[in-house]
Amino acid sequence: MRTIHSVPGHHEPQVVEVGDLQAGPDQVLIQTIAAAVNPVDVFLATDAGRGAVNAGRRLGLGWDVSGRVLEVGDHVTAIAVGDVVAGVDDVMVGENRAQAELVLLDADAVAVVPVGLDPVDAASVPLNSLTAAQAVDLLGDPHGRTLLVTGAGGAVGGYAVALARSVGWAVTGLGRPRDEEFVRSTGAGFTADAEPASYDAVLDGAVLQQDGLAFVRDGGTFVGVQPSAPVPTERGITVKAVKVVRDASRLAELLERSVSGELAVRVAGTAPLADAATVYAKVGSGGQRGRWLLVP
């Protein structure tokens, strides 16, 4: 079986052969249809990234996958052989992860892909939609409050704008001028140049960190997306950071909302698993809108 690994001495992903996998009692074995490449994968493919997570000789890559279930464990009841599912591997350090021909996940990390959602496109949904949803949860009560989402045209930010709007936030998206049409299509406002200390809360999808904190009013709320690098608080601002965790029922809901069009499904392109290095270079160059997907 071919899988994508971060290997010492290389600064791009490597395609390697590994042995067969078998589902444990609470797991499902998935034949991959597509697997997404995220910026965090690009970092982990380097020696610096490997060092940051104290990886061993080999480090598997990939968080999101869609595919057809080949095998289920004895304790699994919600998923059946033959189901088309999407899932997230939220264990950052593992030898075999989501970018592979076969993927082994715990059953509580996957949800059935609903009718109407392309199984390839479904691989773009899990990590970023769950991150955005769980970040919005951390913001607290939206009643009468304003929210700035940085990186509103990006993967996490794009989901966050729509999800925050749906629970009652008065949302403005901060992005590049080319993102304005997309952001406004969610019903949110748009700015390419936010004013300091102007919002009750900031969800920092662009990873501006301290620069993003500057947009929060005194006593407001800041939610970042880098739990390993928390932003120091100031001016009485509550600072939090989201660390995405698996949630099969929430993922099922987000997939359904993707079918309805409430959440936009954006795919930048697809490429064979063997061309992972080329895709990683594209993602690493930045400015992508939507996710690149590897297709075995």
Secondary structure in CASP SS format (residue, H / E / C, confidence):
PFRMAT SS
TARGET T0000
AUTHOR 0000-0000-0000
METHOD secondary structure of the structure
MODEL  1
M C 1.00
R E 1.00
T E 1.00
I E 1.00
H E 1.00
S E 1.00
V C 1.00
P C 1.00
G C 1.00
H C 1.00
H C 1.00
E C 1.00
P C 1.00
Q E 1.00
V E 1.00
V E 1.00
E E 1.00
V C 1.00
G C 1.00
D C 1.00
L C 1.00
Q C 1.00
A C 1.00
G C 1.00
P C 1.00
D C 1.00
Q E 1.00
V E 1.00
L E 1.00
I E 1.00
Q E 1.00
T E 1.00
I E 1.00
A E 1.00
A E 1.00
A E 1.00
V E 1.00
N C 1.00
P H 1.00
V H 1.00
D H 1.00
V H 1.00
F H 1.00
L H 1.00
A C 1.00
T C 1.00
D H 1.00
A H 1.00
G H 1.00
R H 1.00
G H 1.00
A H 1.00
V C 1.00
N C 1.00
A C 1.00
G C 1.00
R C 1.00
R C 1.00
L E 1.00
G E 1.00
L C 1.00
G C 1.00
W C 1.00
D E 1.00
V E 1.00
S E 1.00
G E 1.00
R E 1.00
V E 1.00
L E 1.00
E E 1.00
V E 1.00
G C 1.00
D C 1.00
H C 1.00
V C 1.00
T C 1.00
A C 1.00
I C 1.00
A C 1.00
V C 1.00
G C 1.00
D C 1.00
V E 1.00
V E 1.00
A E 1.00
G E 1.00
V E 1.00
D C 1.00
D C 1.00
V C 1.00
M C 1.00
V C 1.00
G C 1.00
E C 1.00
N C 1.00
R C 1.00
A C 1.00
Q C 1.00
A E 1.00
E C 1.00
L E 1.00
V E 1.00
L E 1.00
L E 1.00
D E 1.00
A H 1.00
D H 1.00
A H 1.00
V E 1.00
A E 1.00
V E 1.00
V C 1.00
P C 1.00
V C 1.00
G C 1.00
L C 1.00
D C 1.00
P C 1.00
V C 1.00
D H 1.00
A H 1.00
A H 1.00
S H 1.00
V C 1.00
P H 1.00
L H 1.00
N H 1.00
S H 1.00
L H 1.00
T H 1.00
A H 1.00
A H 1.00
Q H 1.00
A H 1.00
V H 1.00
D H 1.00
L H 1.00
L C 1.00
G C 1.00
D C 1.00
P C 1.00
H C 1.00
G C 1.00
R C 1.00
T E 1.00
L E 1.00
L E 1.00
V E 1.00
T E 1.00
G C 1.00
A C 1.00
G C 1.00
G C 1.00
A H 1.00
V H 1.00
G H 1.00
G H 1.00
Y H 1.00
A H 1.00
V H 1.00
A H 1.00
L H 1.00
A H 1.00
R H 1.00
S H 1.00
V C 1.00
G C 1.00
W C 1.00
A E 1.00
V E 1.00
T E 1.00
G E 1.00
L E 1.00
G C 1.00
R C 1.00
P H 1.00
R H 1.00
D H 1.00
E H 1.00
E H 1.00
F H 1.00
V H 1.00
R H 1.00
S H 1.00
T C 1.00
G C 1.00
A C 1.00
G E 1.00
F E 1.00
T E 1.00
A C 1.00
D C 1.00
A C 1.00
E C 1.00
P C 1.00
A C 1.00
S C 1.00
Y E 1.00
D E 1.00
A E 1.00
V E 1.00
L E 1.00
D E 1.00
G C 1.00
A C 1.00
V C 1.00
L C 1.00
Q C 1.00
Q H 1.00
D H 1.00
G H 1.00
L H 1.00
A C 1.00
F C 1.00
V E 1.00
R E 1.00
D E 1.00
G E 1.00
G E 1.00
T E 1.00
F E 1.00
V E 1.00
G E 1.00
V C 1.00
Q C 1.00
P C 1.00
S C 1.00
A C 1.00
P C 1.00
V C 1.00
P C 1.00
T C 1.00
E C 1.00
R C 1.00
G C 1.00
I C 1.00
T E 1.00
V E 1.00
K E 1.00
A E 1.00
V C 1.00
K C 1.00
V C 1.00
V C 1.00
R C 1.00
D C 1.00
A H 1.00
S H 1.00
R H 1.00
L H 1.00
A H 1.00
E H 1.00
L H 1.00
L H 1.00
E H 1.00
R H 1.00
S H 1.00
V H 1.00
S H 1.00
G C 1.00
E C 1.00
L C 1.00
A C 1.00
V C 1.00
R C 1.00
V E 1.00
A E 1.00
G E 1.00
T E 1.00
A E 1.00
P E 1.00
L H 1.00
A H 1.00
D H 1.00
A H 1.00
A H 1.00
T H 1.00
V H 1.00
Y H 1.00
A H 1.00
K H 1.00
V H 1.00
G H 1.00
S C 1.00
G C 1.00
G C 1.00
Q C 1.00
R C 1.00
G C 1.00
R E 1.00
W E 1.00
L E 1.00
L E 1.00
V E 1.00
P C 1.00
END
